Amino acid sequence: MANAKKIIVWGLVVFVLYTIVNSPERAADLVKVGFVGISDAAGGVGDFMTELVS
Protein backbone atom coordinates (compact mmCIF):
# COMPACT_ATOMS: atom_id res chain seq x y z
CA MET A 1 0.00 0.00 0.00
CA ALA A 2 2.74 2.46 0.92
CA ASN A 3 4.69 1.57 -2.22
CA ALA A 4 1.65 2.22 -4.41
CA LYS A 5 1.20 5.63 -2.81
CA LYS A 6 4.86 6.49 -3.44
CA ILE A 7 4.58 5.42 -7.08
CA ILE A 8 1.47 7.55 -7.60
CA VAL A 9 3.06 10.60 -5.95
CA TRP A 10 6.26 10.27 -7.98
CA GLY A 11 4.23 9.78 -11.16
CA LEU A 12 2.29 12.95 -10.41
CA VAL A 13 5.52 14.88 -9.74
CA VAL A 14 7.02 13.68 -13.03
CA PHE A 15 3.84 14.62 -14.91
CA VAL A 16 3.78 18.12 -13.39
CA LEU A 17 7.45 18.70 -14.22
CA TYR A 18 6.93 17.39 -17.77
CA THR A 19 3.97 19.73 -18.26
CA ILE A 20 5.91 22.73 -16.94
CA VAL A 21 8.92 22.03 -19.19
CA ASN A 22 6.91 21.31 -22.34
CA SER A 23 4.28 24.03 -22.06
CA PRO A 24 4.97 26.65 -19.40
CA GLU A 25 2.15 28.90 -20.65
CA ARG A 26 -0.41 26.14 -20.14
CA ALA A 27 1.03 25.34 -16.70
CA ALA A 28 0.75 29.01 -15.73
CA ASP A 29 -2.86 29.08 -16.90
CA LEU A 30 -3.67 26.03 -14.79
CA VAL A 31 -2.08 27.60 -11.70
CA LYS A 32 -4.00 30.82 -12.34
CA VAL A 33 -7.29 28.88 -12.60
CA GLY A 34 -6.48 27.11 -9.34
CA PHE A 35 -5.82 30.35 -7.49
CA VAL A 36 -8.98 31.93 -8.91
CA GLY A 37 -10.95 28.93 -7.65
CA ILE A 38 -9.42 29.21 -4.19
CA SER A 39 -10.10 32.94 -4.13
CA ASP A 40 -13.73 32.43 -5.16
CA ALA A 41 -14.19 29.76 -2.50
CA ALA A 42 -12.74 32.05 0.18
CA GLY A 43 -15.03 34.85 -0.95
CA GLY A 44 -18.01 32.48 -0.74
CA VAL A 45 -17.08 31.47 2.80
CA GLY A 46 -16.71 35.14 3.73
CA ASP A 47 -20.14 35.94 2.29
CA PHE A 48 -21.64 33.01 4.16
CA MET A 49 -20.14 34.12 7.46
CA THR A 50 -21.33 37.68 6.87
CA GLU A 51 -24.87 36.44 6.30
CA LEU A 52 -24.72 34.37 9.49
CA VAL A 53 -23.72 37.40 11.54
CA SER A 54 -26.26 39.76 9.94
PyMOL Python script that loads the backbone (N, CA, C, O; Angstrom):
from pymol import cmd

cmd.read_pdbstr("""\
ATOM      1  N   MET A   1       0.828  -1.198   0.000  1.00  0.00           N
ATOM      2  CA  MET A   1       0.000   0.000   0.000  1.00  0.00           C
ATOM      3  C   MET A   1       0.867   1.254   0.000  1.00  0.00           C
ATOM      4  O   MET A   1       0.618   2.181  -0.771  1.00  0.00           O
ATOM      5  N   ALA A   2       1.878   1.289   0.857  1.00  0.00           N
ATOM      6  CA  ALA A   2       2.741   2.463   0.922  1.00  0.00           C
ATOM      7  C   ALA A   2       3.536   2.626  -0.365  1.00  0.00           C
ATOM      8  O   ALA A   2       3.784   3.746  -0.811  1.00  0.00           O
ATOM      9  N   ASN A   3       3.939   1.492  -0.968  1.00  0.00           N
ATOM     10  CA  ASN A   3       4.685   1.569  -2.222  1.00  0.00           C
ATOM     11  C   ASN A   3       3.822   2.115  -3.348  1.00  0.00           C
ATOM     12  O   ASN A   3       4.296   2.891  -4.177  1.00  0.00           O
ATOM     13  N   ALA A   4       2.560   1.714  -3.380  1.00  0.00           N
ATOM     14  CA  ALA A   4       1.652   2.217  -4.411  1.00  0.00           C
ATOM     15  C   ALA A   4       1.469   3.727  -4.273  1.00  0.00           C
ATOM     16  O   ALA A   4       1.427   4.447  -5.270  1.00  0.00           O
ATOM     17  N   LYS A   5       1.362   4.193  -3.052  1.00  0.00           N
ATOM     18  CA  LYS A   5       1.198   5.628  -2.812  1.00  0.00           C
ATOM     19  C   LYS A   5       2.438   6.391  -3.281  1.00  0.00           C
ATOM     20  O   LYS A   5       2.323   7.454  -3.890  1.00  0.00           O
ATOM     21  N   LYS A   6       3.625   5.844  -2.996  1.00  0.00           N
ATOM     22  CA  LYS A   6       4.863   6.492  -3.438  1.00  0.00           C
ATOM     23  C   LYS A   6       4.939   6.546  -4.963  1.00  0.00           C
ATOM     24  O   LYS A   6       5.350   7.557  -5.533  1.00  0.00           O
ATOM     25  N   ILE A   7       4.545   5.463  -5.615  1.00  0.00           N
ATOM     26  CA  ILE A   7       4.579   5.418  -7.076  1.00  0.00           C
ATOM     27  C   ILE A   7       3.635   6.451  -7.666  1.00  0.00           C
ATOM     28  O   ILE A   7       3.985   7.132  -8.630  1.00  0.00           O
ATOM     29  N   ILE A   8       2.451   6.573  -7.103  1.00  0.00           N
ATOM     30  CA  ILE A   8       1.469   7.548  -7.597  1.00  0.00           C
ATOM     31  C   ILE A   8       1.978   8.968  -7.400  1.00  0.00           C
ATOM     32  O   ILE A   8       1.866   9.799  -8.301  1.00  0.00           O
ATOM     33  N   VAL A   9       2.540   9.253  -6.224  1.00  0.00           N
ATOM     34  CA  VAL A   9       3.060  10.602  -5.947  1.00  0.00           C
ATOM     35  C   VAL A   9       4.196  10.942  -6.898  1.00  0.00           C
ATOM     36  O   VAL A   9       4.220  12.029  -7.475  1.00  0.00           O
ATOM     37  N   TRP A  10       5.141  10.016  -7.066  1.00  0.00           N
ATOM     38  CA  TRP A  10       6.264  10.274  -7.981  1.00  0.00           C
ATOM     39  C   TRP A  10       5.775  10.425  -9.419  1.00  0.00           C
ATOM     40  O   TRP A  10       6.293  11.258 -10.164  1.00  0.00           O
ATOM     41  N   GLY A  11       4.795   9.638  -9.810  1.00  0.00           N
ATOM     42  CA  GLY A  11       4.228   9.779 -11.157  1.00  0.00           C
ATOM     43  C   GLY A  11       3.595  11.146 -11.352  1.00  0.00           C
ATOM     44  O   GLY A  11       3.735  11.754 -12.414  1.00  0.00           O
ATOM     45  N   LEU A  12       2.907  11.626 -10.339  1.00  0.00           N
ATOM     46  CA  LEU A  12       2.293  12.952 -10.412  1.00  0.00           C
ATOM     47  C   LEU A  12       3.351  14.044 -10.491  1.00  0.00           C
ATOM     48  O   LEU A  12       3.199  15.001 -11.249  1.00  0.00           O
ATOM     49  N   VAL A  13       4.425  13.907  -9.712  1.00  0.00           N
ATOM     50  CA  VAL A  13       5.517  14.883  -9.744  1.00  0.00           C
ATOM     51  C   VAL A  13       6.165  14.917 -11.123  1.00  0.00           C
ATOM     52  O   VAL A  13       6.432  15.991 -11.663  1.00  0.00           O
ATOM     53  N   VAL A  14       6.417  13.741 -11.691  1.00  0.00           N
ATOM     54  CA  VAL A  14       7.020  13.677 -13.029  1.00  0.00           C
ATOM     55  C   VAL A  14       6.094  14.315 -14.059  1.00  0.00           C
ATOM     56  O   VAL A  14       6.555  15.051 -14.931  1.00  0.00           O
ATOM     57  N   PHE A  15       4.804  14.045 -13.968  1.00  0.00           N
ATOM     58  CA  PHE A  15       3.840  14.623 -14.907  1.00  0.00           C
ATOM     59  C   PHE A  15       3.813  16.149 -14.807  1.00  0.00           C
ATOM     60  O   PHE A  15       3.801  16.843 -15.824  1.00  0.00           O
ATOM     61  N   VAL A  16       3.803  16.663 -13.583  1.00  0.00           N
ATOM     62  CA  VAL A  16       3.783  18.121 -13.394  1.00  0.00           C
ATOM     63  C   VAL A  16       5.044  18.755 -13.973  1.00  0.00           C
ATOM     64  O   VAL A  16       4.971  19.766 -14.671  1.00  0.00           O
ATOM     65  N   LEU A  17       6.196  18.161 -13.682  1.00  0.00           N
ATOM     66  CA  LEU A  17       7.454  18.700 -14.223  1.00  0.00           C
ATOM     67  C   LEU A  17       7.472  18.625 -15.746  1.00  0.00           C
ATOM     68  O   LEU A  17       7.918  19.566 -16.402  1.00  0.00           O
ATOM     69  N   TYR A  18       7.000  17.538 -16.311  1.00  0.00           N
ATOM     70  CA  TYR A  18       6.929  17.387 -17.766  1.00  0.00           C
ATOM     71  C   TYR A  18       6.034  18.465 -18.378  1.00  0.00           C
ATOM     72  O   TYR A  18       6.376  19.061 -19.400  1.00  0.00           O
ATOM     73  N   THR A  19       4.893  18.706 -17.748  1.00  0.00           N
ATOM     74  CA  THR A  19       3.973  19.728 -18.257  1.00  0.00           C
ATOM     75  C   THR A  19       4.595  21.113 -18.192  1.00  0.00           C
ATOM     76  O   THR A  19       4.453  21.902 -19.127  1.00  0.00           O
ATOM     77  N   ILE A  20       5.285  21.416 -17.095  1.00  0.00           N
ATOM     78  CA  ILE A  20       5.913  22.727 -16.940  1.00  0.00           C
ATOM     79  C   ILE A  20       7.002  22.927 -17.988  1.00  0.00           C
ATOM     80  O   ILE A  20       7.106  24.007 -18.570  1.00  0.00           O
ATOM     81  N   VAL A  21       7.812  21.907 -18.236  1.00  0.00           N
ATOM     82  CA  VAL A  21       8.915  22.030 -19.190  1.00  0.00           C
ATOM     83  C   VAL A  21       8.392  22.133 -20.615  1.00  0.00           C
ATOM     84  O   VAL A  21       8.899  22.935 -21.400  1.00  0.00           O
ATOM     85  N   ASN A  22       7.392  21.339 -20.961  1.00  0.00           N
ATOM     86  CA  ASN A  22       6.910  21.312 -22.344  1.00  0.00           C
ATOM     87  C   ASN A  22       5.952  22.436 -22.695  1.00  0.00           C
ATOM     88  O   ASN A  22       5.906  22.856 -23.852  1.00  0.00           O
ATOM     89  N   SER A  23       5.195  22.930 -21.750  1.00  0.00           N
ATOM     90  CA  SER A  23       4.281  24.030 -22.056  1.00  0.00           C
ATOM     91  C   SER A  23       4.096  24.906 -20.825  1.00  0.00           C
ATOM     92  O   SER A  23       3.106  24.775 -20.105  1.00  0.00           O
ATOM     93  N   PRO A  24       5.052  25.802 -20.585  1.00  0.00           N
ATOM     94  CA  PRO A  24       4.966  26.653 -19.396  1.00  0.00           C
ATOM     95  C   PRO A  24       3.756  27.592 -19.410  1.00  0.00           C
ATOM     96  O   PRO A  24       3.227  27.935 -18.353  1.00  0.00           O
ATOM     97  N   GLU A  25       3.319  28.005 -20.597  1.00  0.00           N
ATOM     98  CA  GLU A  25       2.150  28.895 -20.654  1.00  0.00           C
ATOM     99  C   GLU A  25       0.906  28.177 -20.152  1.00  0.00           C
ATOM    100  O   GLU A  25       0.109  28.743 -19.404  1.00  0.00           O
ATOM    101  N   ARG A  26       0.748  26.924 -20.570  1.00  0.00           N
ATOM    102  CA  ARG A  26      -0.407  26.139 -20.135  1.00  0.00           C
ATOM    103  C   ARG A  26      -0.336  25.871 -18.629  1.00  0.00           C
ATOM    104  O   ARG A  26      -1.351  25.936 -17.935  1.00  0.00           O
ATOM    105  N   ALA A  27       0.855  25.572 -18.133  1.00  0.00           N
ATOM    106  CA  ALA A  27       1.026  25.340 -16.702  1.00  0.00           C
ATOM    107  C   ALA A  27       0.670  26.597 -15.912  1.00  0.00           C
ATOM    108  O   ALA A  27       0.032  26.513 -14.863  1.00  0.00           O
ATOM    109  N   ALA A  28       1.078  27.749 -16.409  1.00  0.00           N
ATOM    110  CA  ALA A  28       0.753  29.009 -15.730  1.00  0.00           C
ATOM    111  C   ALA A  28      -0.749  29.253 -15.737  1.00  0.00           C
ATOM    112  O   ALA A  28      -1.304  29.738 -14.751  1.00  0.00           O
ATOM    113  N   ASP A  29      -1.406  28.921 -16.839  1.00  0.00           N
ATOM    114  CA  ASP A  29      -2.859  29.081 -16.902  1.00  0.00           C
ATOM    115  C   ASP A  29      -3.555  28.182 -15.887  1.00  0.00           C
ATOM    116  O   ASP A  29      -4.518  28.595 -15.240  1.00  0.00           O
ATOM    117  N   LEU A  30      -3.063  26.950 -15.749  1.00  0.00           N
ATOM    118  CA  LEU A  30      -3.672  26.030 -14.786  1.00  0.00           C
ATOM    119  C   LEU A  30      -3.489  26.515 -13.355  1.00  0.00           C
ATOM    120  O   LEU A  30      -4.403  26.398 -12.538  1.00  0.00           O
ATOM    121  N   VAL A  31      -2.323  27.056 -13.047  1.00  0.00           N
ATOM    122  CA  VAL A  31      -2.085  27.597 -11.704  1.00  0.00           C
ATOM    123  C   VAL A  31      -2.991  28.795 -11.453  1.00  0.00           C
ATOM    124  O   VAL A  31      -3.544  28.947 -10.364  1.00  0.00           O
ATOM    125  N   LYS A  32      -3.137  29.640 -12.462  1.00  0.00           N
ATOM    126  CA  LYS A  32      -4.004  30.815 -12.337  1.00  0.00           C
ATOM    127  C   LYS A  32      -5.447  30.385 -12.076  1.00  0.00           C
ATOM    128  O   LYS A  32      -6.120  30.955 -11.217  1.00  0.00           O
ATOM    129  N   VAL A  33      -5.919  29.389 -12.809  1.00  0.00           N
ATOM    130  CA  VAL A  33      -7.285  28.883 -12.605  1.00  0.00           C
ATOM    131  C   VAL A  33      -7.437  28.337 -11.187  1.00  0.00           C
ATOM    132  O   VAL A  33      -8.465  28.550 -10.545  1.00  0.00           O
ATOM    133  N   GLY A  34      -6.419  27.637 -10.700  1.00  0.00           N
ATOM    134  CA  GLY A  34      -6.479  27.107  -9.340  1.00  0.00           C
ATOM    135  C   GLY A  34      -6.585  28.199  -8.299  1.00  0.00           C
ATOM    136  O   GLY A  34      -7.381  28.099  -7.365  1.00  0.00           O
ATOM    137  N   PHE A  35      -5.776  29.253  -8.456  1.00  0.00           N
ATOM    138  CA  PHE A  35      -5.824  30.350  -7.492  1.00  0.00           C
ATOM    139  C   PHE A  35      -7.132  31.124  -7.582  1.00  0.00           C
ATOM    140  O   PHE A  35      -7.637  31.595  -6.563  1.00  0.00           O
ATOM    141  N   VAL A  36      -7.685  31.264  -8.771  1.00  0.00           N
ATOM    142  CA  VAL A  36      -8.981  31.932  -8.912  1.00  0.00           C
ATOM    143  C   VAL A  36     -10.053  31.111  -8.194  1.00  0.00           C
ATOM    144  O   VAL A  36     -10.924  31.670  -7.528  1.00  0.00           O
ATOM    145  N   GLY A  37      -9.987  29.793  -8.329  1.00  0.00           N
ATOM    146  CA  GLY A  37     -10.949  28.931  -7.646  1.00  0.00           C
ATOM    147  C   GLY A  37     -10.841  29.043  -6.139  1.00  0.00           C
ATOM    148  O   GLY A  37     -11.854  29.109  -5.443  1.00  0.00           O
ATOM    149  N   ILE A  38      -9.623  29.065  -5.634  1.00  0.00           N
ATOM    150  CA  ILE A  38      -9.416  29.208  -4.186  1.00  0.00           C
ATOM    151  C   ILE A  38      -9.925  30.564  -3.713  1.00  0.00           C
ATOM    152  O   ILE A  38     -10.555  30.662  -2.659  1.00  0.00           O
ATOM    153  N   SER A  39      -9.656  31.596  -4.484  1.00  0.00           N
ATOM    154  CA  SER A  39     -10.102  32.940  -4.129  1.00  0.00           C
ATOM    155  C   SER A  39     -11.629  33.021  -4.118  1.00  0.00           C
ATOM    156  O   SER A  39     -12.214  33.614  -3.212  1.00  0.00           O
ATOM    157  N   ASP A  40     -12.266  32.430  -5.116  1.00  0.00           N
ATOM    158  CA  ASP A  40     -13.727  32.434  -5.165  1.00  0.00           C
ATOM    159  C   ASP A  40     -14.322  31.669  -3.983  1.00  0.00           C
ATOM    160  O   ASP A  40     -15.322  32.091  -3.402  1.00  0.00           O
ATOM    161  N   ALA A  41     -13.702  30.548  -3.633  1.00  0.00           N
ATOM    162  CA  ALA A  41     -14.190  29.761  -2.499  1.00  0.00           C
ATOM    163  C   ALA A  41     -14.055  30.552  -1.201  1.00  0.00           C
ATOM    164  O   ALA A  41     -14.962  30.541  -0.369  1.00  0.00           O
ATOM    165  N   ALA A  42     -12.926  31.238  -1.023  1.00  0.00           N
ATOM    166  CA  ALA A  42     -12.737  32.046   0.182  1.00  0.00           C
ATOM    167  C   ALA A  42     -13.751  33.181   0.236  1.00  0.00           C
ATOM    168  O   ALA A  42     -14.285  33.493   1.301  1.00  0.00           O
ATOM    169  N   GLY A  43     -14.014  33.792  -0.903  1.00  0.00           N
ATOM    170  CA  GLY A  43     -15.031  34.846  -0.951  1.00  0.00           C
ATOM    171  C   GLY A  43     -16.409  34.311  -0.592  1.00  0.00           C
ATOM    172  O   GLY A  43     -17.176  34.976   0.104  1.00  0.00           O
ATOM    173  N   GLY A  44     -16.725  33.098  -1.072  1.00  0.00           N
ATOM    174  CA  GLY A  44     -18.014  32.478  -0.738  1.00  0.00           C
ATOM    175  C   GLY A  44     -18.139  32.197   0.749  1.00  0.00           C
ATOM    176  O   GLY A  44     -19.202  32.404   1.335  1.00  0.00           O
ATOM    177  N   VAL A  45     -17.057  31.724   1.366  1.00  0.00           N
ATOM    178  CA  VAL A  45     -17.076  31.474   2.805  1.00  0.00           C
ATOM    179  C   VAL A  45     -17.250  32.794   3.562  1.00  0.00           C
ATOM    180  O   VAL A  45     -17.982  32.861   4.549  1.00  0.00           O
ATOM    181  N   GLY A  46     -16.571  33.834   3.089  1.00  0.00           N
ATOM    182  CA  GLY A  46     -16.707  35.141   3.725  1.00  0.00           C
ATOM    183  C   GLY A  46     -18.140  35.661   3.630  1.00  0.00           C
ATOM    184  O   GLY A  46     -18.686  36.179   4.604  1.00  0.00           O
ATOM    185  N   ASP A  47     -18.742  35.519   2.455  1.00  0.00           N
ATOM    186  CA  ASP A  47     -20.144  35.942   2.285  1.00  0.00           C
ATOM    187  C   ASP A  47     -21.073  35.159   3.201  1.00  0.00           C
ATOM    188  O   ASP A  47     -21.985  35.723   3.807  1.00  0.00           O
ATOM    189  N   PHE A  48     -20.832  33.850   3.296  1.00  0.00           N
ATOM    190  CA  PHE A  48     -21.642  33.006   4.157  1.00  0.00           C
ATOM    191  C   PHE A  48     -21.548  33.446   5.617  1.00  0.00           C
ATOM    192  O   PHE A  48     -22.561  33.548   6.309  1.00  0.00           O
ATOM    193  N   MET A  49     -20.334  33.704   6.074  1.00  0.00           N
ATOM    194  CA  MET A  49     -20.142  34.123   7.458  1.00  0.00           C
ATOM    195  C   MET A  49     -20.788  35.479   7.715  1.00  0.00           C
ATOM    196  O   MET A  49     -21.362  35.712   8.779  1.00  0.00           O
ATOM    197  N   THR A  50     -20.689  36.366   6.738  1.00  0.00           N
ATOM    198  CA  THR A  50     -21.331  37.684   6.870  1.00  0.00           C
ATOM    199  C   THR A  50     -22.843  37.540   7.008  1.00  0.00           C
ATOM    200  O   THR A  50     -23.466  38.228   7.817  1.00  0.00           O
ATOM    201  N   GLU A  51     -23.431  36.646   6.218  1.00  0.00           N
ATOM    202  CA  GLU A  51     -24.872  36.440   6.302  1.00  0.00           C
ATOM    203  C   GLU A  51     -25.272  35.815   7.634  1.00  0.00           C
ATOM    204  O   GLU A  51     -26.352  36.098   8.153  1.00  0.00           O
ATOM    205  N   LEU A  52     -24.410  34.969   8.191  1.00  0.00           N
ATOM    206  CA  LEU A  52     -24.720  34.373   9.495  1.00  0.00           C
ATOM    207  C   LEU A  52     -24.740  35.417  10.599  1.00  0.00           C
ATOM    208  O   LEU A  52     -25.562  35.355  11.513  1.00  0.00           O
ATOM    209  N   VAL A  53     -23.831  36.374  10.508  1.00  0.00           N
ATOM    210  CA  VAL A  53     -23.715  37.398  11.543  1.00  0.00           C
ATOM    211  C   VAL A  53     -24.838  38.433  11.403  1.00  0.00           C
ATOM    212  O   VAL A  53     -25.328  38.960  12.401  1.00  0.00           O
ATOM    213  N   SER A  54     -25.234  38.715  10.178  1.00  0.00           N
ATOM    214  CA  SER A  54     -26.258  39.763   9.939  1.00  0.00           C
ATOM    215  C   SER A  54     -27.617  39.375  10.383  1.00  0.00           C
ATOM    216  O   SER A  54     -28.559  40.154  10.243  1.00  0.00           O
TER     217      SER A  54
END
""", "prot")
cmd.dss("prot")
cmd.show_as("cartoon", "prot")
cmd.util.cbc("prot")
cmd.orient("prot")
